[in-house]
Amino acid sequence: AQEPVLGADLPGLLSFDRTQSPELRAMQAEADAAAQRVGPAGALPDPVLRVELMNINNYGTDASPSLLPTKVGETKYTLMQSLPLWGKRDLKRDAASADARQADARSEAAWAELAARIKATYAEYYRAAGNERLSTEVLSLMARLEQVSQARYAGGLAGQSDAIRAQLEQTAMRAELIALDGEKRQIRARLNALLARDSAAPLADPLALRPVPPVTTSDAASLAERARSRNPLIQAELARVAAAQKNRDLTQRNRYPDLTVGVSPSQMGSRITTWGVMVEMNIPLQQESRRSQEREAEAMVAAARSRTACLSQQL
């Protein structure tokens, strides 16, 4: 069977735009990027290898210093690994997951808004095409009436005024068809713009509207609650609240130090002679700075909650 031409039905337009819209593709790419940040957020930092060449002049016995490990007094290798403690890695992973959910929800919200605009424009396109079709039928009817009036006038059964009125009606219908054609061209250009196509790209005349989905309830409060539970913008703001809460908890955990552990073999000549271990931790002395960061995190949580409440109220 031959595939329907683009523009003949609404599902075809929606399917085309979902795969071709550059705005939607950009938001989907941002959502994919946010999803890829979840794994690295909870991973351990890369280990650090330090090589120290000590006594490179061998107590002044060599004429020229050397940088070869076997020709210096001692070479010390230190392999260090940072260990974020107190659940900081889990909090970072949870915050990144919330950001990914927010990006997904914003992508769905962008698609919902774009689809709504396409549906409304397509309804206007259907109306303009239907008016043009009806006006063409009326023009054809007036042409037949003119022929009948002329035949009756030729037979002496009616006056010439009937034929003249039929001609005037045809002239008015042709002017209306010109206006309808201009309106349809404008709507077609807007629809092509929503589809990210050239404004002059061809679109088939619409054949039918999509059936309106049935409303399961007539209670306004139930409809509002249903919208709040399913609206992607609300879901995006809830994910923003979750991310802000995780970042707040992470900021509070920064009061406690992190550890860095390491092992240090020492080489003299061509063999390892001694081994050592090391433990390092940061000392959180800048309390005023951390308190400011904590207050900032609390303010971000409050802002996210207020933004969610505002959007819910508007909805």
C-alpha positions as a printed Julia matrix, in Angstrom:
315×3 Matrix{Float64}:
   0.0    0.0     0.0
   1.18   3.5    -0.75
   2.27   5.45    2.32
   0.19   8.56    3.1
   1.66  11.88    2.03
   2.98  14.11    4.82
   0.19  16.39    5.98
  -2.71  14.05    5.19
  -3.08  13.03    8.83
  -1.9   14.27   12.21
  -0.12  11.1    13.47
   2.17  11.24   10.43
   3.13  14.84   11.25
   3.78  14.01   14.9
   5.89  10.99   14.0
   7.89  13.03   11.48
   8.51  15.88   13.91
   9.52  13.61   16.79
  12.4   12.25   14.71
  13.33  15.39   12.76
  12.89  18.31   15.18
  16.34  19.83   15.9
  15.1   21.34   19.17
  13.87  17.98   20.38
  17.04  16.22   19.25
  19.12  18.78   21.15
  17.16  18.22   24.37
  17.36  14.45   23.93
  21.13  14.73   23.47
  21.33  16.81   26.65
  19.3   14.15   28.47
  21.66  11.44   27.17
  24.64  13.51   28.33
  23.07  13.89   31.79
  22.5   10.13   31.96
  26.16   9.51   31.11
  27.23  11.65   34.08
  25.59   9.32   36.62
  28.29   6.63   36.52
  31.33   8.94   36.79
  29.67  10.92   39.6
  29.92   7.97   41.99
  33.27   6.63   40.8
  36.5    6.87   42.73
  38.98   9.54   41.61
  41.9    8.38   39.49
  44.88   7.15   41.5
  48.03   9.27   41.51
  51.56   7.96   40.94
  54.44  10.04   42.25
  58.11   9.34   41.44
  60.79  11.1    43.54
  64.43  10.93   42.55
  66.44  11.71   45.68
  70.15  12.32   45.95
  70.53  12.57   42.19
  74.22  13.55   42.52
  75.08  10.57   44.75
  76.57  12.77   47.49
  78.66  14.6    44.93
  80.58  11.54   43.78
  79.44  11.84   40.14
  80.56  14.65   37.95
  77.11  15.12   36.49
  73.73  14.42   38.1
  71.61  11.61   36.62
  67.88  11.17   36.26
  67.94   7.39   35.8
  66.44   5.52   38.8
  69.32   3.02   38.85
  71.98   5.75   38.97
  70.69   7.96   41.78
  70.97   7.55   45.49
  67.32   6.56   46.02
  64.11   6.49   44.02
  60.79   6.62   45.84
  57.54   5.57   44.17
  54.26   6.58   45.79
  50.88   5.27   44.57
  48.0    7.21   46.17
  44.23   6.76   46.05
  41.66   9.27   47.36
  38.74   7.76   49.26
  35.68  10.0    49.71
  34.0    8.84   52.91
  30.67   9.33   54.7
  28.53   8.36   51.7
  29.69  11.25   49.54
  29.97   9.1    46.41
  26.4    7.86   46.8
  25.14  11.42   47.23
  26.97  12.55   44.12
  25.49   9.62   42.17
  21.98  10.38   43.45
  22.3   14.05   42.54
  23.47  13.14   39.04
  20.55  10.71   38.69
  18.14  13.48   39.68
  19.71  15.77   37.09
  19.26  13.04   34.47
  15.59  12.63   35.39
  15.16  16.39   35.17
  16.7   16.45   31.68
  14.42  13.58   30.56
  11.36  15.35   31.93
  12.29  18.62   30.23
  12.69  16.76   26.95
   9.22  15.27   27.37
   7.84  18.7    28.27
   9.38  20.21   25.15
   7.82  17.47   23.04
   4.43  17.91   24.7
   4.47  21.65   24.01
   5.63  21.18   20.41
   3.03  18.47   19.8
   0.29  20.72   21.21
   1.29  23.53   18.84
   1.32  21.11   15.9
  -2.14  19.81   16.84
  -3.58  23.33   17.12
  -2.01  24.45   13.83
  -3.17  21.28   12.1
  -6.71  21.95   13.3
  -6.52  25.42   11.71
  -5.14  23.84    8.55
  -8.04  21.36    8.49
 -10.54  24.2     8.97
  -9.03  26.31    6.18
  -8.88  23.34    3.79
 -12.47  22.42    4.63
 -13.7   25.98    4.03
 -11.85  26.05    0.72
 -13.43  22.75   -0.31
 -16.93  23.93    0.65
 -16.43  27.25   -1.14
 -15.34  25.39   -4.28
 -18.51  23.29   -4.14
 -20.64  26.41   -3.68
 -18.88  28.06   -6.63
 -19.63  25.02   -8.78
 -23.27  25.14   -7.65
 -23.53  28.85   -8.52
 -22.09  28.15  -11.96
 -24.81  25.57  -12.58
 -27.44  27.99  -11.29
 -26.17  30.59  -13.73
 -26.55  28.13  -16.59
 -30.09  27.34  -15.49
 -30.92  31.06  -15.16
 -29.56  31.78  -18.62
 -31.54  28.91  -20.08
 -34.73  30.15  -18.4
 -34.0   33.7   -19.58
 -33.46  32.45  -23.12
 -36.78  30.63  -22.96
 -38.56  33.69  -21.6
 -39.37  31.97  -18.31
 -37.34  34.3   -16.04
 -35.72  37.71  -16.03
 -32.06  38.5   -16.63
 -31.6   39.54  -13.0
 -31.37  35.91  -11.84
 -28.38  35.24  -14.08
 -26.74  38.49  -12.99
 -27.18  37.61   -9.32
 -25.64  34.19   -9.98
 -22.63  35.87  -11.63
 -22.23  38.27   -8.7
 -22.32  35.35   -6.26
 -19.61  33.58   -8.28
 -17.43  36.69   -8.16
 -17.83  36.89   -4.38
 -17.04  33.19   -4.01
 -13.88  33.55   -6.14
 -12.7   36.41   -3.91
 -13.38  34.27   -0.86
 -11.42  31.41   -2.41
  -8.46  33.72   -2.95
  -8.57  34.76    0.72
  -8.9   31.15    1.86
  -5.97  30.11   -0.32
  -3.81  32.84    1.25
  -4.86  31.77    4.74
  -4.09  28.15    3.97
  -0.65  29.08    2.64
   0.12  30.98    5.85
  -1.01  28.08    8.02
   1.01  25.66    5.88
   4.09  27.85    6.36
   3.57  27.87   10.15
   3.12  24.12   10.16
   6.3   23.62    8.14
   8.15  25.87   10.58
   7.0   23.67   13.47
   8.22  20.65   11.5
  11.61  22.31   10.87
  11.0   22.31    7.11
  11.19  25.0     4.47
   8.14  27.25    4.55
   7.36  26.42    0.91
   7.71  22.65    1.36
   4.66  20.78    0.05
   2.04  19.48    2.47
  -0.96  17.4     1.52
  -4.42  18.67    2.36
  -5.66  17.21    5.65
  -8.12  14.38    5.33
  -9.41  14.03    8.88
  -8.8   15.2    12.43
  -7.6   12.86   15.13
 -10.43  11.81   17.45
 -10.5   13.77   20.68
  -9.58  11.45   23.57
 -12.43  10.87   26.0
 -12.4   12.79   29.28
 -12.67  10.28   32.1
 -13.96  12.78   34.63
 -15.79  16.07   34.57
 -14.54  17.17   38.01
 -12.16  20.12   37.69
 -10.25  19.2    40.85
  -9.65  15.66   39.58
  -8.45  17.0    36.24
  -6.05  19.37   37.98
  -4.69  16.59   40.16
  -4.27  14.37   37.11
  -2.37  17.13   35.34
  -0.09  17.66   38.35
   0.75  13.96   38.53
   1.45  13.58   34.79
   2.81  16.94   33.68
   6.5   16.57   32.68
   7.38  20.08   33.85
   6.19  19.15   37.36
   8.31  16.0    37.18
  11.3   18.09   36.1
  10.86  20.44   39.06
  10.49  17.52   41.46
  13.75  16.1    40.09
  15.32  19.52   40.62
  14.17  19.44   44.26
  15.68  15.97   44.69
  18.99  17.11   43.17
  19.06  20.18   45.41
  18.43  18.05   48.48
  21.24  15.64   47.58
  23.62  18.54   46.96
  22.64  19.99   50.34
  23.37  16.68   52.06
  26.67  16.45   50.21
  27.62  19.96   51.31
  26.89  19.02   54.91
  29.0   15.88   54.6
  31.92  18.02   53.49
  32.33  18.94   57.16
  34.1   15.61   57.54
  37.52  14.92   56.03
  38.33  12.59   53.15
  41.22  10.14   53.19
  44.04   9.46   50.8
  45.95   6.19   51.23
  49.12   5.16   49.49
  51.99   2.73   49.32
  55.61   3.84   48.79
  58.37   1.43   47.73
  61.91   2.85   47.64
  64.54   1.76   45.13
  68.29   1.91   45.64
  70.27   0.91   42.62
  68.32  -1.79   40.82
  66.36  -3.27   43.73
  63.55  -2.3    46.1
  64.95  -1.93   49.58
  62.13  -0.47   51.72
  58.37  -0.18   51.72
  56.14   2.41   53.32
  52.48   3.25   53.64
  50.88   6.65   54.02
  47.54   8.09   55.09
  46.56  11.64   54.26
  43.44  13.61   55.12
  42.26  17.13   54.56
  41.53  19.26   57.61
  38.19  21.14   57.26
  39.21  24.36   58.97
  37.41  26.87   56.73
  34.16  26.6    58.64
  32.77  29.99   57.62
  33.18  29.1    53.96
  31.44  25.77   54.5
  28.59  27.4    56.41
  28.04  29.75   53.49
  27.97  26.8    51.11
  25.46  25.03   53.36
  23.23  28.11   53.48
  23.45  28.34   49.71
  22.4   24.7    49.39
  19.44  25.26   51.75
  18.39  28.29   49.7
  18.55  26.24   46.49
  16.29  23.59   48.05
  13.8   26.25   49.14
  13.88  27.86   45.7
  13.27  24.52   43.99
  10.32  23.74   46.28
   8.81  27.19   45.72
   9.26  26.85   41.96
   7.47  23.5    42.05
   4.6   24.95   44.08
   4.3   27.91   41.71
   4.21  25.69   38.63
   1.68  23.38   40.26
  -0.55  26.36   41.1
  -0.32  27.71   37.54
  -1.17  24.29   36.18
